Amino acid sequence: MIRKNLLALSLLLPMSGCVTFSPDGGMTPVENYANAILQKDVAVIKSEEDSIAAKDAIDRLRGRSLTADAAVQIALLNNPKLQAAYNELAMTEAENVAQSLPPNPTFSISRIASRGAYELEGQVALDILALATLPARSEIAATRFRQAQLQAIQATLQTAAEVHRAYYRAVAAGELAALLIQAQATAKSTAELATKLGETGSLNKLDQAREQVFYAEVTADLATARQQASSARERLVRLLGFWGKDLNFSLPGALPTLPKRPSNLPAIEAEAVNKRVDLQIARVELELMARSLGLTQATRFVSMLDLSGIAKRTKDPDGTKFRERGLDAQIQIPIFDLGETRVRQAEAAYMQAVNKLADKAIRIRSEARDTYRGYRASYDIASHYQREILPLRKIITEESQLRFSAMQIDVFALLQEARQRLAALRAAIEARRVFWLADANLKAAILGGGTEENTAETSAVASADASAGGH
């Protein structure tokens, strides 16, 4: 009889098929996006074979001087935080599958005996409300899964943007340290020469002190630059997921040269609104709130409804046996709460999602404009150093050397020019660093992944420029 009741309840189940697990854990959209937009591969490390394949690819890239693209590819395969984001996607897929399944029936059996009589009762219960709302809940779970895929794409873009910034900072710090090593050697020779000339009386104490303090200042700057280069490299190491023997990788000695012309993006606002992944996530969140509001309004008067199939067998002391079967329904009566609180909460959550989406769209448009202006300004400044200031400084240095060879100026005038050229070279390195950071921010402003405020970077360039011009 219990089997018959269970069969009767099973007829109430929806006939639609259930969601099944995908072979790749929902990673196909993430992989397609990374291949199409970043021209990079992504992978979830789930087995020893996956780990070995990723390690082989990383070793091939690590075996030569690391480029920015190679660093991004390594991070996409080896960054633990990104792998955790992909694991979160797999968890959301499991929840999506679970929400597509009908509620499990509850089976219970009891036997009561007393003075030769007994009663045997079996019961199969099913949550009818959960069964009735199964299609809506399944759609909500599917939408959340789609949102989780977009969040995995966002995490991929964020990792790529962070690696780009860390890479350019590390290379620029190394380039500056190398420049200061050369400057320190020159300053040391000058300080020693000044000391010898002072001993012979050919140089006064003021000029001696100037040369010695320059050597001391360059030495202090070099120590600071080395520490900054070490910290910048460690930031890159953390993003790459390196440790142990993986730390033995090399970076180029200088930043990449500037492109021949900057990117021209007249419709950057529209492009950002269409492509930003975080805006797509906000749109899906609004869709989720709408679906949740509809489900709440549909079930506002009922929060619990159970239907049970009952089979009972009874034997009296005289040997008479009875068999009974039927249905038992339980429903929560909304005496105190008519569901208004849940509806009000759902409506407020929906309007909150609407306003968040509007705010994000406004900020994305402003961010795109501001980032593009910063990108163009940093390109103009860096190219100005490359095309104007450094070539002129080179001419001045060559002419000063010719005049020194003709004994028209002394060695200290030549060294004074070397100091000014050093300041210009440092400012040029900083300008190129700011440009490449602005380039990374521009990509993030269009695609997503998070941008950085460039106020501090621009201030640093202005400070370096003023320092170069003040000599």
Secondary structure, 3 states (H helix, E strand, C coil): CHHHHHHHHHCCCCCCCCCCCCCCCCCHHHHHHHHHHHCCCCCCCCCHHHHHHHHHHHHHHHCCCCCHHHHHHHHHHHCHHHHHHHHHHHHHHHHHHHHCCCCCCEEEEEEEEECCEEEEEEEEEEEHHHHHCHHHHHHHHHHHHHHHHHHHHHHHHHHHHHHHHHHHHHHHHHHHHHHHHHHHHHHHHHHHHHHHHHHHCCCCHHHHHHHHHHHHHHHHHHHHHHHHHHHHHHHHHHHHCCCHHHHCCCCCCCCCCCCCCCCCCCCHHHHHHHHCHHHHHHHHHHHHHHHHHHHHHHCCCCCCEEEEEEEEEEECCCCCEEEEEEEEEEECCCCCCCCHHHHHHHHHHHHHHHHHHHHHHHHHHHHHHHHHHHHHHHHHHHHHHHHHHHHHHHHHHHHHHHHHHCCCCCHHHHHHHHHHHHHHHHHHHHHHHHHHHHHHHHHHHHHCCCCCCCHHHHHHHHHHHHHHHCC
